[in-house]
Amino acid sequence: MSLERISAEAALNSLGHYSVIIDARSEGEYAEDHLPGAVNWPSLHDDERQLVGTEYKQISAFDAKKRGAALVAKNIAAHIEREVLDKPRDWQPLVYCWRGGKRSGSLALILDQIGFRVALVDGGYKAFRAALVADLPALAARFSYRVICGTTGSGKTRLLQALAAEDAQVLDLEALANHRSSVLGLLPGVAQPTQKAFDSLIWAALRHFEPGRPVYIESESKKVGNVAVPEGLIAAMRTSACLQLELPEDERVALLLEDYDFFVRDIEFFCDRLGALTQARGKETVHDWQARARSGDVASVVRELLVKHYDPVYLQSMRRNFAHYATAHVIAPHDRSVDAMTALARQMLAEPQALPA
């Protein structure tokens, strides 16, 4: 038999060594967060876990354990039938559950008895989460960042995407957070990750970067929608070199109308989101914006949002929070187009000596 128990810290550094990472917790636990790249093979499904827990409290621990054992055996059998019958002898799974190891241990034992080389995470997800949180500050501090600054609509996300397409190291926090980082940044129909999952996504992205190459990142605030940027990363960003991305005002308005076209298509949704600015801008101003949007004049509303709301707030925040913003190197694409952003990205990567270190 070749069942191996490894620490959470060891798992942290060896995820890529396994054929598959198996999360034996329920679907709800898995959805909240899981080890990067893990697949979900519930030993107990959400409703079954609730059933066993209720029986444990209301009847007896012994009866609950019998019920749980029957359910776990049935579910593991289904996983084996569905996922394992075609696996070769050298297939090596890493298995974990919440903490105690009962759910993952049952699955790991059967896989081990089959003859696979199986690893089980001691302390499960809880221990791995603690190890990840402890590792994040040192991991974030390992890299040299180039912070892409620029007022709303200047194309920061488009430039990051262009840089990534040219094989630059890019950490796109808004993409990881499923949010565009403002009051109007909510993406309709797209849920944000939990804070734990957001941390895991950032950690997983950073661990694949090379310390000798710069990491391009947008000048985010501490929060991206409902999730917070880890403190170690935000501290590193705020002391890093800045690049100021500039676009003419007309181009910025046009870019926002393109990137937020769902507002143009759903004016009532736009007006509802504008309502969130009432405290900052006042009822009269917001009501005027809503009326003009409903009349079809979205462009003028977007322009005023930029000039009167977003630009002053953004510039004040940059000057206060980013140590090198005052000396930021200015970069300017020809226009807002993807082609222009690609050309700028290629120029930046071809002439790194022209950018601040």
C-alpha positions as CSV (number, residue, x, y, z in Angstrom):
1,M,0.0,0.0,0.0
2,S,1.2,3.5,-0.8
3,L,-1.1,5.9,1.1
4,E,1.0,9.0,2.0
5,R,0.0,11.7,4.5
6,I,1.5,15.1,3.7
7,S,1.3,18.5,5.5
8,A,-0.6,21.4,4.2
9,E,2.7,23.3,3.7
10,A,4.1,20.4,1.6
11,A,0.8,20.3,-0.5
12,L,1.2,24.1,-1.0
13,N,4.5,23.5,-2.9
14,S,3.6,20.3,-4.7
15,L,0.2,20.7,-6.3
16,G,1.6,20.3,-9.8
17,H,3.1,16.9,-9.0
18,Y,-0.2,15.1,-8.8
19,S,-2.4,13.7,-11.6
20,V,-5.5,15.2,-10.0
21,I,-6.4,17.0,-6.8
22,I,-9.7,15.7,-5.3
23,D,-11.9,17.7,-2.9
24,A,-14.0,15.2,-1.0
25,R,-16.2,17.9,0.6
26,S,-19.7,18.7,-0.4
27,E,-20.6,20.9,-3.4
28,G,-21.3,24.0,-1.2
29,E,-18.0,23.7,0.6
30,Y,-16.2,23.3,-2.7
31,A,-18.0,26.3,-4.2
32,E,-16.9,28.6,-1.3
33,D,-13.2,27.8,-2.0
34,H,-10.9,24.9,-2.9
35,L,-7.3,24.0,-3.6
36,P,-6.3,25.5,-7.0
37,G,-7.2,23.0,-9.8
38,A,-9.2,20.7,-7.5
39,V,-12.1,18.7,-8.8
40,N,-15.1,17.9,-6.5
41,W,-15.9,14.3,-5.6
42,P,-18.3,14.7,-2.7
43,S,-18.2,11.9,-0.1
44,L,-21.4,13.5,1.1
45,H,-23.5,15.8,-1.0
46,D,-24.9,19.0,0.6
47,D,-28.3,17.5,1.4
48,E,-26.8,14.3,2.7
49,R,-24.4,16.2,4.9
50,Q,-27.3,18.1,6.4
51,L,-29.3,14.8,6.9
52,V,-26.4,13.1,8.7
53,G,-25.8,16.3,10.9
54,T,-29.5,16.4,11.9
55,E,-29.5,12.7,12.8
56,Y,-26.3,13.2,14.8
57,K,-27.9,16.0,16.9
58,Q,-31.5,14.7,17.2
59,I,-31.0,10.9,17.4
60,S,-27.5,9.6,18.1
61,A,-23.9,9.9,16.9
62,F,-23.9,6.1,16.3
63,D,-26.9,6.1,14.1
64,A,-25.6,9.1,12.2
65,K,-22.3,7.4,11.6
66,K,-24.1,4.4,10.2
67,R,-26.1,6.5,7.9
68,G,-23.1,8.5,6.8
69,A,-21.1,5.4,6.1
70,A,-23.8,4.0,3.8
71,L,-24.0,7.3,1.9
72,V,-20.2,7.7,1.7
73,A,-19.8,4.2,0.4
74,K,-22.5,4.7,-2.3
75,N,-21.0,8.0,-3.4
76,I,-17.4,6.7,-3.5
77,A,-18.6,3.8,-5.6
78,A,-20.2,6.2,-8.1
79,H,-16.9,8.2,-8.3
80,I,-14.9,5.1,-8.9
81,E,-17.3,3.9,-11.6
82,R,-17.3,7.3,-13.3
83,E,-13.8,8.5,-12.9
84,V,-11.3,5.8,-12.1
85,L,-11.9,2.7,-14.2
86,D,-9.9,4.1,-17.1
87,K,-7.0,5.4,-15.0
88,P,-3.5,3.8,-15.4
89,R,-1.4,2.4,-12.5
90,D,0.8,5.5,-12.3
91,W,-2.2,7.8,-11.7
92,Q,-1.4,9.8,-8.5
93,P,-4.3,11.6,-6.8
94,L,-4.0,14.1,-3.9
95,V,-7.1,14.0,-1.7
96,Y,-8.5,16.2,1.1
97,C,-11.6,17.2,2.9
98,W,-12.4,19.8,5.5
99,R,-10.2,19.0,8.5
100,G,-10.5,15.7,10.2
101,G,-9.9,13.5,7.2
102,K,-12.8,11.1,7.6
103,R,-14.4,11.9,4.2
104,S,-11.1,12.1,2.3
105,G,-9.7,9.2,4.3
106,S,-12.4,6.9,3.1
107,L,-11.9,7.7,-0.5
108,A,-8.1,7.7,-0.2
109,L,-8.2,4.2,1.5
110,I,-10.1,2.7,-1.4
111,L,-7.9,4.3,-4.0
112,D,-4.9,3.0,-2.1
113,Q,-6.3,-0.5,-1.9
114,I,-6.8,-0.5,-5.6
115,G,-3.1,0.1,-6.0
116,F,-2.8,3.8,-6.7
117,R,-0.2,6.0,-5.0
118,V,-2.4,8.3,-3.0
119,A,-1.5,11.4,-0.9
120,L,-3.8,12.8,1.8
121,V,-3.5,16.3,3.1
122,D,-3.2,16.4,6.9
123,G,-5.6,18.9,8.4
124,G,-7.4,19.2,5.0
125,Y,-8.7,22.4,3.5
126,K,-8.6,24.3,6.8
127,A,-4.8,23.7,7.2
128,F,-4.2,24.4,3.5
129,R,-6.1,27.7,3.8
130,A,-4.0,28.7,6.8
131,A,-0.8,27.9,5.0
132,L,-1.9,29.8,1.9
133,V,-2.7,32.9,3.9
134,A,0.6,32.7,5.7
135,D,2.4,32.3,2.3
136,L,0.7,35.1,0.4
137,P,2.6,38.1,1.8
138,A,6.1,36.6,1.1
139,L,4.9,35.4,-2.3
140,A,3.6,38.9,-3.3
141,A,6.8,40.5,-2.1
142,R,8.9,38.3,-4.4
143,F,8.0,40.2,-7.6
144,S,8.6,43.6,-9.2
145,Y,5.4,45.2,-10.3
146,R,4.6,47.7,-13.0
147,V,1.3,49.4,-11.9
148,I,-0.9,50.6,-14.8
149,C,-2.5,53.8,-13.7
150,G,-5.0,55.8,-15.6
151,T,-8.4,57.5,-15.2
152,T,-11.6,55.5,-15.8
153,G,-12.0,54.6,-19.4
154,S,-8.3,55.0,-20.3
155,G,-8.1,51.3,-21.3
156,K,-6.2,49.8,-18.4
157,T,-7.9,46.4,-18.8
158,R,-7.5,46.4,-22.6
159,L,-3.8,47.1,-22.1
160,L,-3.4,44.3,-19.5
161,Q,-5.1,41.9,-21.9
162,A,-2.8,43.0,-24.7
163,L,0.3,42.5,-22.5
164,A,-0.9,39.0,-21.5
165,A,-1.4,38.1,-25.2
166,E,2.2,39.1,-25.7
167,D,3.3,36.7,-23.0
168,A,3.9,39.4,-20.3
169,Q,3.2,38.5,-16.7
170,V,-0.1,40.0,-15.9
171,L,-2.2,39.9,-12.7
172,D,-5.7,41.0,-13.7
173,L,-7.4,41.5,-10.3
174,E,-10.7,42.6,-11.9
175,A,-10.9,39.5,-14.0
176,L,-10.2,37.3,-11.0
177,A,-12.8,39.2,-8.9
178,N,-15.5,39.3,-11.7
179,H,-15.9,43.0,-11.1
180,R,-14.8,46.2,-12.6
181,S,-13.9,47.9,-9.3
182,S,-16.4,50.8,-9.0
183,V,-19.9,51.5,-8.0
184,L,-20.9,50.7,-11.6
185,G,-18.5,47.8,-11.9
186,L,-21.0,45.0,-11.1
187,L,-21.2,42.5,-14.0
188,P,-24.8,41.5,-14.6
189,G,-25.4,37.8,-14.0
190,V,-21.8,37.1,-12.9
191,A,-21.2,36.3,-9.2
192,Q,-18.0,37.4,-7.5
193,P,-15.9,34.7,-5.8
194,T,-15.8,34.5,-2.1
195,Q,-12.9,36.2,-0.3
196,K,-11.3,32.9,0.3
197,A,-11.6,31.9,-3.4
198,F,-10.2,35.3,-4.5
199,D,-7.2,34.8,-2.2
200,S,-6.6,31.4,-3.7
201,L,-6.9,32.7,-7.3
202,I,-4.3,35.4,-6.6
203,W,-2.0,32.9,-4.9
204,A,-2.3,30.4,-7.8
205,A,-1.6,33.1,-10.3
206,L,1.5,34.5,-8.5
207,R,3.0,31.1,-7.9
208,H,3.3,30.5,-11.7
209,F,5.2,33.8,-12.3
210,E,9.0,34.2,-12.6
211,P,10.6,36.5,-10.1
212,G,13.0,37.9,-12.6
213,R,10.3,39.3,-14.9
214,P,8.0,42.2,-14.0
215,V,4.3,41.7,-13.2
216,Y,1.9,44.2,-14.8
217,I,-1.1,45.0,-12.6
218,E,-3.8,47.7,-12.5
219,S,-3.9,50.4,-9.8
220,E,-6.7,48.9,-7.8
221,S,-8.0,50.2,-4.5
222,K,-8.1,47.9,-1.5
223,K,-11.5,46.4,-2.6
224,V,-12.6,45.1,-5.9
225,G,-16.4,45.0,-5.5
226,N,-17.0,42.9,-2.4
227,V,-13.6,41.2,-2.1
228,A,-10.4,42.7,-0.7
229,V,-7.0,42.6,-2.3
230,P,-4.6,40.7,0.2
231,E,-2.7,43.2,2.4
232,G,0.7,42.0,1.3
233,L,-0.1,42.5,-2.4
234,I,-1.7,45.9,-1.9
235,A,1.4,47.0,0.1
236,A,3.8,45.8,-2.7
237,M,1.7,47.5,-5.4
238,R,1.7,50.9,-3.6
239,T,5.4,51.1,-3.5
240,S,6.0,50.0,-7.1
241,A,6.8,51.9,-10.3
242,C,3.7,53.4,-12.0
243,L,2.8,53.8,-15.7
244,Q,0.2,56.5,-16.5
245,L,-2.0,55.4,-19.4
246,E,-3.6,58.3,-21.1
247,L,-6.5,58.6,-23.7
248,P,-8.4,61.7,-24.9
249,E,-11.7,62.2,-23.2
250,D,-13.8,61.4,-26.4
251,E,-11.9,58.1,-26.7
252,R,-12.6,57.3,-23.0
253,V,-16.3,57.9,-23.4
254,A,-16.5,55.7,-26.5
255,L,-14.5,52.9,-24.7
256,L,-16.8,52.9,-21.8
257,L,-19.9,52.7,-24.0
258,E,-18.3,49.7,-25.6
259,D,-17.1,47.9,-22.5
260,Y,-20.3,48.7,-20.5
261,D,-22.7,48.1,-23.4
262,F,-25.0,46.1,-21.1
263,F,-25.9,49.5,-19.5
264,V,-26.8,50.9,-22.9
265,R,-29.0,47.8,-23.6
266,D,-30.6,47.9,-20.2
267,I,-31.2,51.5,-19.2
268,E,-33.2,50.7,-16.1
269,F,-30.3,48.6,-14.8
270,F,-28.0,51.6,-15.5
271,C,-30.3,54.0,-13.7
272,D,-30.6,51.6,-10.7
273,R,-26.8,51.5,-10.4
274,L,-26.6,55.3,-10.7
275,G,-28.8,55.5,-7.7
276,A,-25.8,54.2,-5.6
277,L,-24.1,57.5,-6.3
278,T,-26.8,59.6,-4.6
279,Q,-25.0,60.0,-1.3
280,A,-21.8,61.1,-3.2
281,R,-23.3,63.3,-5.9
282,G,-26.7,64.3,-4.5
283,K,-30.3,63.5,-5.5
284,E,-30.7,66.3,-8.0
285,T,-27.6,65.3,-10.0
286,V,-28.4,61.6,-10.0
287,H,-32.0,62.2,-11.0
288,D,-30.8,64.4,-13.9
289,W,-28.4,61.6,-15.0
290,Q,-31.2,59.0,-14.8
291,A,-33.6,61.2,-16.8
292,R,-31.0,61.9,-19.6
293,A,-30.1,58.2,-19.7
294,R,-33.8,57.2,-20.1
295,S,-34.1,59.8,-22.9
296,G,-31.2,58.0,-24.8
297,D,-28.4,60.5,-24.0
298,V,-26.2,57.9,-22.3
299,A,-23.0,59.4,-23.7
300,S,-23.4,62.8,-22.0
301,V,-24.1,61.0,-18.7
302,V,-20.9,58.9,-19.1
303,R,-18.9,62.0,-19.8
304,E,-20.1,63.8,-16.7
305,L,-19.5,60.7,-14.6
306,L,-15.9,60.8,-15.8
307,V,-15.3,64.5,-15.3
308,K,-17.3,65.2,-12.2
309,H,-17.1,62.0,-10.3
310,Y,-14.6,59.4,-11.3
311,D,-11.6,61.5,-12.3
312,P,-11.4,63.6,-9.1
313,V,-11.9,60.6,-6.9
314,Y,-9.3,58.5,-8.8
315,L,-6.6,61.2,-8.9
316,Q,-7.0,61.9,-5.2
317,S,-6.7,58.2,-4.4
318,M,-3.6,57.8,-6.6
319,R,-1.8,60.7,-5.1
320,R,-2.6,59.5,-1.6
321,N,-1.9,55.8,-2.0
322,F,0.8,55.2,-4.7
323,A,4.2,56.4,-3.7
324,H,5.5,56.8,-7.3
325,Y,2.4,58.1,-9.0
326,A,3.8,61.6,-9.2
327,T,6.7,60.4,-11.3
328,A,4.7,57.9,-13.4
329,H,6.0,57.3,-16.9
330,V,3.3,58.4,-19.4
331,I,2.2,55.8,-22.0
332,A,-0.4,56.6,-24.7
333,P,-1.9,54.3,-27.4
334,H,-3.0,55.9,-30.7
335,D,-6.7,55.2,-29.8
336,R,-8.9,52.9,-27.7
337,S,-8.8,50.0,-30.2
338,V,-7.4,46.5,-29.4
339,D,-4.9,47.0,-32.2
340,A,-3.6,50.2,-30.6
341,M,-3.3,48.5,-27.2
342,T,-1.4,45.6,-28.8
343,A,1.0,48.0,-30.5
344,L,1.6,49.8,-27.2
345,A,2.1,46.5,-25.4
346,R,4.7,45.3,-27.9
347,Q,6.5,48.7,-27.7
348,M,6.6,48.4,-23.9
349,L,8.0,44.9,-24.0
350,A,10.5,45.7,-26.7
351,E,11.8,48.7,-24.9
352,P,11.8,47.8,-21.2
353,Q,14.7,50.2,-20.6
354,A,12.4,53.1,-21.4
355,L,10.1,52.2,-18.5
356,P,10.7,52.7,-14.8
357,A,12.1,49.8,-12.9
